[in-house]
Amino acid sequence: MGQRPKEKDLKGVIPGLLRILRKFSPYIRKQRFTIVGAFFALLIETGLRLLEPWPLKYVFDNILIPAHNNSTHIPNSFGLNPVMLLTLSALAIVGITGLGSMAAYLSTYGMSLAVVEVLSEVRGQVFDRLQRLSLSFHQQHKSGDLITRVTADIEKMRLVTIKTALPLLTNIISLLGMLAIMYWLNWELALVATAIFPFLTLLTSKTIGRIRSFAKQHRDSEGVLAATTGETIGAIKVVQVLSLQEMLHSIFAAQNQKSLDEAIESLKLSAALERTVQVLMAVIIAAVLWRGSHVVLHKGLTPGELLVFMTYLKNAFEPMRKLSNQVGQIAKATASGERVVELLEYEPNVRDLPGAEKAHPFFGAIRFENVSFGYSTGKEILKNISFAVQPGQQVAVVGPSGSGKSTLLSLILRLYDPDSGRILIDSQDLREYTLDSLRQQISVVLQDSVLFAVSVQENIAYGKLGSSRKEVEQAARLANAHEFIMQLPQGYETVLGERGGTLSGGQRQRIAIARAAIRQAPIVILDEPTTGLDSASEQIVNAALEKLTEGQTTFTISHNLRAVQHADIILYVEGGSILEQGTHSELMRLGGHYATLYQMQSIIDSEQTGDTYAIEA
């Protein structure tokens, strides 16, 4: 079952709960009036619950026992005849229970409403946080685990708070009230009854610490399972093509068994603690009954008062019997809550700096000054990159796979921040702009452009929120997409499949280009936008890209050197460094890496097509 978690006492749960409450306090304060009202109703419910056994006491002491002893006089403190006292006692039982139920309804509804409101707002904040965390964070965390935190972990907190924590709070307040009355009735019996508390506290604290440890591991394992499932389903085509089903099933089975073992261990501990508490309860009830009977015989209590005392004792220890399970559930919810708080407290590497301002309309001049960057310390992906681009220039970034081309352009979008050096747009460090205002002026078309499972119109309008239907159609026409869109079943209102899977590759790219075009951004980034397309689709997409990039500062990543040979600047990147830069003619005359690669591609193209290309000197 893996390594056993280190045992902790109940104190291990408290810091987690306090951490969660501190983080959620702004949301809790918004619900303070609802919470105060519900708590007031809870106090009323508790008070009425404490009154429940007292009508039985009066019936027992003033009617049943005297009648059983054949007393000719039945004294009672109210000066009522037995029938009237019995009637009032019966009505009191109904009235107390009815009012208590109403108070319980109001307290439960109010608290539940506050919990749902708080956790709904927290879930919204977590989702927003996930969207704003830097790419480095998402690359280090599995998407399935993050989805579990947004959905299952918060749902676990909601259920446990409403189904377990609120009843536990009610029971604790009732317990305190019962103990106070028990000491008032007979302090000696109350001491006997509460003698078990130290043993219960010690037993419970150690066991709950272990339950919490297993619960945290179980939640983490569930996140791993969700991540594995998400990755497998997301790549189901590759899985089936490569026949990976058995291998992935074995991995999933091992993870599933680990999660099962942790859940079973937690359940075993909870069940053992509950049974132990039950036995201890029986011992203490027997002891109180034995001693209490002697007290009654010596006139220290009336039989009715002993009945009330025993009723309180049973009612007080019934929650104690369930305490192990309740606190165990709270421990599990605390583990879930801490996973949620971890996301809310995580400081993204890329964020708006203090004093960041909204970007002015860009002209498109970009300069890299001695920029270096690595995804982890000591492993540089980009090394001392420097170059300058004037507004409206076309820049091609070429070089072997894995050389850092996409990473270089990601820095312009501030998906990452450089470790050293700086990047300037219009002579100002781009970190001085707010992230949203920076990215809104940059259009991007990727090799695998992601579309959403919404209508075509919405997909295009996502490029510029609030766009009109006219703007959407104009962008679609520019991207050579209008005609095929009109042939779809509902035209622009056609809802696409997940990731645009109901469209061909060329159609997806043209909608992605339309989404980029509607932004009318002064800076455009194209990352292998035609890779994987057939020649006909490639021609249509290239025509759309020419219209998109006309007059804009454009960066194009491409492995096809012939497609970018007319760029104003060509950057040859290899090993994280710019080894060569210049125009096509300049680099060919240089006779270095670029010229060699271009000649090799030309030879391969000529062999494939049977044509003879003139190799430029």
Secondary structure, 3 states (H helix, E strand, C coil): CCCCCCCCCHHHHHHHHHHHHHHHHHHHHHCHHHHHHHHHHHHHHHHHHHHCCHHHHHHHHHHHHHHHCCCCCCCCCCCCCHHHHHHHHHHHHHHHHHHHHHHHHHHHHHHHHHHHHHHHHHHHHHHHHHHHCCHHHHHHCCHHHHHHHHHHHHHHHHHHHHHHHHHHHHHHHHHHHHHHHHHHHCHHHHHHHHCCHHHHHHHHHHHHHHHHHHHHHHHHHHHHHHHHHHHHHHCHHHHHHCCCHHHHHHHHHHHHHHHHHHHHHHHHHHHHHHHHHHHHHHHHHHHHHHHHHHHHHCCCCCHHHHHHHHHHHHHHHHHHHHHHHHHHHHHHHHHHHHHHHHHHHCCCCCCCCCCCECCCCCCCCEEEEEEEECCECCECCEEEEEEEECCCCEEEEECCCCCCHHHHHHHHCCCCCCCEEEEEECCEEHHHECHHHHHCCEEEECCCCCCCCCEHHHHHHCCCCCCCHHHHHHHHHHCCCHHHHHCCCCHHHCECCHHHCCCCHHHHHHHHHHHHHCCCCCEEEEECCCCCCCHHHHHHHHHHHHHHHCCCEEEEECCCHHHHCCCCEEEEEECCEEEEEECHHHHHHHCCHHHHHHHHHHHHHHHHHCCCCCCCC
